[in-house]
Amino acid sequence: MVRAVASRIVPRQRVSKAMAKAIAAEDAMMKDLVQSADAPLSAARIPTRAGSDFRMANVGMRPMGNSRRVFLLNPYLDAEEMEGLAHRIHALSRNEAINSILIATDDEDDLAMNCLPRYVTEMNTPHSFGGFNMDYDPVPGSTWHVAGGYDPLKLAEMVGAADGSEEQAKYLMDNIRKLALATKGEQSGGENVTRIPVITMPHGIVTDAGYALCMGGYVLATRQTSFRILNPSRGLSFDPVGFSYILPRLGWTHGQRSAKYPGCGMLLALAGYEANCFDMVETDLATHLVSDSAALPLLEYNLSGIQPWNQQRLVEKDPRNYGERARRDTNAPFRNKTIAYLVEELSEHSSNPNNSFPLDYTAVNAEDPALDTDHVPWDTGFFSSELVDYAAHFHSIFEKETSLEGIMTRFRETAASQSTTVEGQETSRIAKEIVSRMEQQSPLALRVVYQLLKMGIQLNSTMENCMQLEMNAQLNMIRQSDFQEWAKHVRKHGGDEKKAPAFQGWKHKSVKEVTADEVDE
């Protein structure tokens, strides 16, 4: 069952003049970025100091020693904030004078803490962290909503307006794509290659376009972390973050068990399955599992002190005579190693089963603080994912059926089967729940999503062209009656998507009624 989602929005609080004066220098560090010739005006929408700027924003960023900390103050961002945040992340990920960008949430209210790192507000010393589980739900049976991209009701209202709605919608979708690509970074391209890793620690649920913030080098899931695709239940398709490329390839990077079962991505996309932290790590939607959000202060403290990228070295530069051609960067293989060590040391489990660091670099150059770490990986024992188990159990359906109608028919047959064994009865129960979830989605949205998945699995597909296809499909879907009628339904029931009953007034009664022309539009 999907847990209720609690918003992080709380009453804004004032900041003292002394605090504002003390952090004025931090604001000056970001002015060059905003004033650069290629910076969009929206870059100024991302505040970088405590005070009134943060109280009016949905996201903010602050220096944190040699790192940069992003604060998510609201699960929904507007188009300009997405563009501004994408520009800042893109620029900072190439800044050799820092070591990382950290996007994180926990149980605390960032505004109440003046958007200061946790190690500043909660830890007297770095050794006060005891590793005790300090997680708690906002209310029983609930979880934090960390990131959802945009507010779907505001999008429906914008699309319903007469003037300029098409351009505004395109601007929004394009900035979702930019934010996803900025977070993901560039692994090739000479001078444009990403040097600084983006680390995300989402302590709560991430939905749809919110996953754009989870495409960096490290995604640290806590016990509260989960992921769900809600858009088909709204009459919408994929947001342009690359799901049609990512979901068919779950587990491929590290050869995980999930790589054998395409049903993992299908269940997430078509049935709105909510992946918990174990599901996310076992499918590489998250790279690591940490014990709880109490690890955040220790993560922040260490990131703030690790040397910047351009000072991380294992060997000194080779001497070069005047007029001699520059040699290659002899320290390139060792940069960002300390970040990797730190993440591994704080984690209980990794999506990469081959992660191990047998070489203690401190024994080679103990004077270099950028490489000062003692990494001892430990075995966390049995680790299981229900999502992968379901995909494996129903693998024959996803493997043999080549149409959405065929998949749903097979699940209906399995759900209706009678069995006297406990295993058979459990199979029927799960199949019934899966097909029930699929039937609650918009038939048109399901057909479009399924078509995008089929196109995304092609060998010639790339992340970028999949994003473009998703963007084109979504711009068409937001103009369809399904989305607008869903929005009216939610407003009729108080405007809270979580409390409104499931919408059933879709244009088509089943996926069979959806024509190929409607899907191809």
N, C-alpha and C positions, 0 to 999 in steps of 0.2 A: 504494500500500500504506500501511496505517496504521503509523506508527512506534510503537515501544515508548514507554511513558510512565514516567518516573522520578519518584518522590515527592520532595517537598522536606523531608520530615521528617528531622531530624537530632538527635543528642543535645543535650539542654538544657545551657546553660552558666550559671554563676553570674555575678552582677554585683556589683561592689565597692560598699562602703558609700559611698564618695566619689561614685560615679556616681549612686547612689540619692538622695543628699542634693542633688546638683547639679540634678537634674531634678524635685525635689519641687514646685517652683513650677508646673511644667507640669501636674502632676496637679490642682492646685487650680483651674486654668483650666477644667477639665471638670466639676467637682463640681456647679456650678449646673445643668448640663444633666441630670445623673443625678438630682438631687434635685427637679427641677421636678415640678409636680403631675401633668402628663400623661405623664411618662416611665415606661415599663414597667420593672419590676425588672431585666429582661434587659439594660437599657442598661449596668448595672454589669458585665456579662460581657465588655464590650469594654475591655480595659486601655488606659491612656493614658500609662503610664510604663514605663521599662525595669525589669527585675527579675523577681521571682517571678511577677507577674501574667502577663507575656508567656509564661513557660515553661509555663503551664497553659492557654494559649489557642490557638485556631486562627486568630484574626484580632486585630489590634490597631490602634490609631490614636494618632498623636502630633502635637502642634503642629510646624509647620515654617515659622517666620517668620510671614508673613501668609497662609500656606496650611495645609492639614491633610493629613497623609500616612497612608494606610491600608496596613498590611502584611498580606499574605496568607501565613500561616505553615503552612497546610494546605489542600489543595484542597477538603476537605470541611468544612462547618460544621454545627453542630447547630441545631435550631429556635430555641433561645433566642438564640444568637449572630446568626442571621439577623434576628430581631426587634430585638435591640439595635443591630445595625449599621444596619438600616433606619431606626430612630428617630434615631440620631446623624446619618446622612447627610441625612435629611429636615430636621432642625433646623438643621444647619450650612449647608445650601444656601439658607437664608433669613437667614443671619447676615451682615449688611452689613459687619461688622468684619473679614472675611477676603476673599480673592480667588478661592479655588479649593479643591477637594478632589481629591487625587491618589491613585489606586489603582494600584500598580505593582509589578512583580517584575522581577528580572534574574537573572544567573547566580550572584549571591552569596547566602549564607545570612544572612537577616535577623537570626536569633537570635544568630549569632556576632558580628554587628555591633551587638548591643544594641538592635536596631530603631531605628537612627539613619539619617537620610537619607544617601544615597551621597555627596553633595557635602561632607558633614562628615567622613566616614571615608576618602574616596578622593581628594579634591582639595585640594591645598595652596592653590591660587588658582583662581578661576573660569576663568582663561585656560589652565590646564593640559590642558584637554580638546583632544585633537588630532584627533578624528574617525576614528581608526583602528578597524577592525572587531575587536572584542574578544570576539565571541560564540563560544561553544563548546557542544557538546552535553554533557549530564551523563555519558553514555557513548555510544560510537559507535552511530549509528542510533536514538537516543532523543531525547526532548524533555521539558521540564519539564511537569508537570501543574499548571497555574495555578489553575484553578477548575472544580469539578464539581458545585457545589451541595451535595448531601448524599451520604452513603455508602449506596449501594443495598443492600448486604448488611445494614447495620444497620437500614435501613428494613424489609427483609424479616423480620428477626428481631423487630422491634417489632410488625409487623402479625400475625406468628404468635402473639404473646402473647394471652392471653385477655381481660384486663381493660384497658379504656381505650385500646385500640390505635386504634380509629376516631377518637376525639377527638385523639389524639396525631398521627395522620397528617394530619388536617384542620388542626391547629395548624401543622405543618410546611409544608404546601402554602400556607396563607394567608400565612405569613411569607416564603416565596419570592416570592409576589405583591407583598407590601409592599416587599421589598428591590428588586425590579425597578422598581416605581413610584417609590420614593425616589430611585433612581439616575437614572431617566429625568427626574424633575422635572415641575413644572407650568408650562406656557407661558401659561396664562391663569388668572384667578381673583382679581384684585385683590391684596389683601395676602398671599395664599397663593402668589403666583407665585414661581418659583425664580429667585433672583438670582445664585447662585454656581455656576459650571460644574463638573461632575464630569468629571475626566480619567482615563481608564483606559489603562494600558500593560501588557498581558498578554504577558510574554515566555515563551511556551509554548502548550500546548493548552488551550482552554476547551471544556467539554462541558456540554450540557444546561442544568440550572438555573444553572450557573456563569455563563451569559451575562447573568444578572440584573445582574452587576457591569459589563457592557459596554454599558449602555443610556444612558449619559450623553452630554453634548454632544460629547466628543472621545474616540475610541478609537484609540490609536496602536499599530499593529501593527509588530512587528519581523520580521526574517527567520525567527525561530523561532515566530512566532505562528501558530496554526491553530485551527480550530473544527470540532467534529463533534457530531452528535446520535446518542447511543448507545442511548437508551431503547428503541426498538423491538427492538433485539437483546437486551434484557433482559425483554421482555414488557410494556413500559410505553409510555405515550403521552407527549405533550408535558408538560413541567412548566409551571406557570402563569406563564410569563414573556412570553407574547404571541406565540409562534412562528406560530400560525395566522393572526395579523394581519401579522406582519413578513415571513414567507417569501413569500407571494404578491405582496408589494409591493417586492421587492428592486430597488434602483436607481431607484425612482420619484421619490425626493426631488430628485435632481439630474439626472434624465433620462439616466441612464447606459445603456450598451448592454444591460446585464442586464435592464432594465425591459421589453425587448421579448420576453423569453423566460421564461415561467413555469416552464420546466423547471429553472431554477436552484434555486428553492425545493423543487421536487419531488425533485431528486437529493439535496439535503441531508436532507430529511425521510424519504424512503422508502428510499434506498440507503445511508444512512450515509456519504455522501461527506465526506471530510475536506478542508475548504476551507483552503488555505494563505493566506499574507499577501496575495498578489496577488488571489486569489479574494475575500477579505474586503473589500478596498478597492474592487474593481470591482463589488461588490454592495451596498456601503454598510454591511456588517456591521462594518467598521472605517472610520473617517473619514480616517485618514492612515497612510502608511507611513514609518517612520523607518529610518535605515540599520542600526542595531543598538542593543542595550541600553546601550551606552556613552554614549548621549545622555541617559540618566536623570539623572546628576549635574548636567548643565547645565540640564535641565528643572527639577529641584528647586531649584537655586540661583536661577534667575530667578523662579520662582513665589514663593519665600520673600521676595523683595525687592519684587515688584510691589505697588503700593499696594492697600489694601483696597477693596472695591467702593464704599463710600460716600465714598472720597477720590479716586476716579478721575474726573477732570474735564478738560474742554477749555476751558470758560469759567467765570468766576466767577459765583456766584449773583447774580441781579438784586436790587438793593436793594428792600426792602419797607417801607412805612410802617406805623406802628401802626394796627391795625384793618383793614388791607388783606388781602384774601383771598390765600391761598397760591397762588403760580403753579406751573405744572407744572415738573417736573424738567428743566431745560434741558440737563443733561448725560446724560440717559438714553440718547440714541443712541450715546454714546461709551464707555459702561461696558462692560467685558469685551473691548474692542477689543485691548488689549495682550495678553491671553491668546490671542486668535485670531492675532495677529501672531507671538507666540512659537511657537505650535504649527506655524504655516505655515513659519516659518524653520527649524525643526528637522526638517521633513519632506521626504522625497524626492518624495512623490506625495500627492494629495488625492482623495477620492471626489467632491469638487465641482470639476468642470472650470472653473467660473467664479470660483474663488477667486483674487482678486488685490486688492492694496491699493495703488492708485496714489497715494493721498494720504498724504504724510508729515506726520502730525500734529505731529511735533516741530518742524516749521518754523513752526507756528502758536503753540505754547506750549512752547518748549524747556525752560522751568523746571519742567515737570511730569514727575517721574520715572515716573509711571504710564503715560506715553505715549512714553517714551524708547525707541525701537527703530528699527532700519534693516532694513526687510524687502525682500529681493531674491529673489523666486521664481525658480527655475531649472527648465529642461526636463530631465527624466530620460530622455527618449528613449522607445524602444519599451517598451510595458507590456502584458502579456497575462495572461488568466485562462483556465486550462483548464476550469474549471467553466462559464464563460459560453460557451466554444467548444463544449463537449459539449451544453449546452442549446440552442445555435443549430443544431448539426448534427442533433439529434434533435427539432427543434421541431415537425415535422409529427406526431410521435407524441403529444407533450404537448398540442398544440393540438386535434387531431381526436378523440382518445379521451376519452370522458367517464366512464370507469369505471376502477378500479384493475386489474380483470381485463384490460380492453382494453389498457392500457398495458403490462402484463407480457407479454401475448400478442404484441404488436407487437415488443417487445424480443427475445423468443424467436425470432420469425421472422427478425429482422435478424441475430441471432447465428448462426442456422443457415444463412443464405444463403451461397452459394459465389461467390467472385469471383476473377478472375485479376489484378485490379489491386491495387496496393499500398494505395490509398485504400480500396477495398472491403474488403480483408482487415483493415485497421485499424478500419474501422467495425464489422465483425463482432466483432472482439476486444473493443472497448470495450462494445458491446451485451451481449456475453456476461458481461463483468465486472459490468455494472450489474445485469442480471437475476439473476446469482449472488448479489450482495449483497442484493437484495430477497428472494430465496428463503431467505436465512439468518435473516431477521427473523421475529418472531412474526406469523403471518397475522392474528390478531385485532388486534394492535397496529397493523399496517399499515393495516387497514381503518379503525380509529378515527382514526389520524393523517390519512388521506386525507379522511375525512369532516370533520374539523376544518378542514382546509385549504379545502375547498369552502365551508364556512360562513364562514370568515374572509375570503374574497374578496368577500363580498356588500357592496354599497354602504352598507348600514346598520350594518355592523360597526364596532366601536370596539376599541381596545386593551383597555379594561377589560372589556367583555363577552366578548371572546375569552379573556382570562385566566380569567374565571369558568367558561366552558365547558371550558377545559383543566383547571381544577381539579376540576370535577365528573367529567370523564372519567378523570383520573388516580386519583382516590379510588376509582373503580370498578375500574380496572385493577390496582391493587396488591392487591386481594382475589382476583384471578383466579389460577387454577392455573399459568398460564404464568410469571408472575413468581416464584412460590414455587418452582417446579421449576427455573427458571433459577438461583435462589440456591442451591439444594441442589447443583446441578451444579458451580457455582463453588467452593463449600466443599469438595466432594469432591476437587477438583483443587488444593487448597492455599489456597483463599480469595483468590487473585489473579486478578481478572477478565482481566487482560492475558495471563496465561500459560495460562488454561484454554482448551481447544478449543471451537470454536463449538458452542453448544447446539442440538440438533436434536429434542428431545422435546416440541415444541409440541403443544397440545391439538388443533389443526387442522393437517392436512397441507398445505393450500393456502388461499389467500384465498377460493376458491370455496365452501369448506365453512363459512365464517363467515356466519351469518345476519344479516339486517337487524336483528332484535330484539336480538341480542347487541351490535351496534354502537350501537344507540339506548339501551341501558340506562343 
